[in-house]
Amino acid sequence: MDIALKKLDLVQRLLTIWDEAAIKRVAKVIEKEAAAEEDFTDEEIAELDKRRARYLSGESQPHTVEESMRLAREGDKA
């Protein structure tokens, strides 16, 4: 299932919950997860901006998912 369909499924399931305590528990999990995804340092954001600028200028080329996974695995071995 791709990410868009998974999100849609979760929203549909959320709409079936009527218990206020359950809604609050779900909200806490979502808030925690959303906050975790936003925890980039200023240095990390600067590096991402630099990489994006290199990509947009044509200086660097994107990698496929498979290539990215291979590179990440090889980085762990070093």
N, C-alpha and C positions, 0 to 999 in steps of 0.2 A: 504494500500500500504506500503510495507516495505521500509526502508530507502534507499536501493540501487536503487530500482525502482524510488523512488521520486527524487533522485539525477540525475538519467539518464533522467527523464522527464524534470527536470530543465535545464540540459545541452542542450537537444534537443530544448527546448523553447528559450534558450539563443542564439542558433545558428540561429534562425529565425529573430533576432533583427538586423537591419542594421542602425538604427538611432544612430549616435555617442553620442548624448546627453543622450539617453536612456541607452546605454552601460555604460556610465560614472556613471549614477545613480545606475545601478545594481552593478557596481564595488564598489562603495562607500558602499553600503549595505553589500556586501560580505566581504569587508575589515573590516568594523565595527564589523560584526558578528564574523569573524575569530579572530580579536584582543580580543574580549570579552571572547572568549573561552580559550585564552591563559593567562588570567589574574589571575594566581595562585601566591600566595605569596610563599616565600622560606619555610615558616613553613608548608603550605599546601602541597607543593611538598615533603617535608621531611616526612610528615604523610602518604602521598600516597605511597612513597617508602617503608616505614616501613610496611604498610599493605600488599603491594605486596610481600615483603620478607616473611612475616608471611604466606601468602597464598601459596607461592612457596615451603616453608619448610613443609607444611602440618599442621602447627600450627592452622590455621583458615580455615574454610570452606566457600565456596561462598553461597550466598543467591539467590533464584529465584527472578525474577522481582516482583512477587506477595509478597514474603516475605519482600523484600526491601521496597516496598510501604507501607506495614503494619507497619514495623518498623519505617519508616519515619513519618507516621501518628501518631503512638503512641508517638514518640518523641515530636511532637507538643503539645500533651496533657499534657505532664509533666511540 
